[in-house]
């Protein structure tokens, strides 16, 4: 993954952590506010999953992977 892509993934992971319970539409708005193309939100989330960082969509909330205790709802 190119460095820019990796940086963008970090931004999305940070947004998910900083905005507990945000919906996909809200997350796309937050991504856009950071200057990233909101149409890339799903691709960046998928990259975070492949890296093992994060993110599981469970209906209306996102979860951050906690390697010790399973998943933490946010």
C-alpha positions in Angstrom: 0.0 0.0 0.0 1.5 3.4 -0.9 2.4 5.7 1.9 -0.4 8.2 1.0 -2.9 5.4 1.1 -1.6 4.2 4.5 -1.8 7.8 5.9 -5.4 8.0 4.6 -6.3 4.7 6.3 -4.8 6.1 9.6 -7.1 9.2 9.2 -10.2 7.0 8.8 -9.2 4.8 11.7 -8.7 7.9 13.8 -12.1 9.3 12.8 -13.9 6.0 13.7 -12.1 6.1 17.1 -13.0 9.8 17.7 -16.6 9.6 16.6 -18.2 6.6 18.4 -21.4 5.4 16.9 -21.1 7.4 13.7 -23.0 6.1 10.7 -21.5 5.4 7.3 -22.9 8.6 6.0 -21.6 10.6 8.9 -18.2 8.9 8.5 -18.1 9.9 4.8 -18.8 13.5 5.8 -16.0 13.4 8.4 -13.7 12.0 5.7 -14.6 14.8 3.4 -13.9 17.4 6.1 -10.4 15.9 6.4 -9.9 16.7 2.7 -10.2 13.1 1.5 -12.5 11.9 -1.2 -15.6 10.5 0.7 -16.2 8.0 -2.2 -13.0 6.3 -1.0 -14.3 5.7 2.6 -15.3 2.1 2.0 -12.0 1.3 0.3 -10.1 2.8 3.2 -12.1 0.9 5.7 -11.4 -2.3 3.8 -7.7 -1.5 3.8 -7.9 -1.1 7.6 -9.5 -4.5 7.9 -6.9 -6.1 5.7 -4.2 -4.5 7.9 -5.8 -6.0 10.9 -6.3 -2.5 12.5 -9.9 -2.3 12.8 -13.1 -2.0 11.9 -16.1 -4.2 11.8 -19.5 -2.9 10.6 -22.2 -4.3 12.8 -25.4 -2.7 11.5 -25.5 0.9 12.8 -22.1 1.1 14.6 -18.5 0.5 13.9 -16.2 -1.5 16.2 -12.5 -1.2 16.7 -10.6 -4.4 17.0 -9.4 -5.0 20.5 -6.9 -7.9 20.2 -7.2 -8.7 23.9 -11.0 -8.7 24.5 -12.7 -9.2 21.1 -14.5 -6.1 19.9 -15.3 -2.9 21.6 -18.6 -1.2 20.5 -18.1 2.5 19.8 
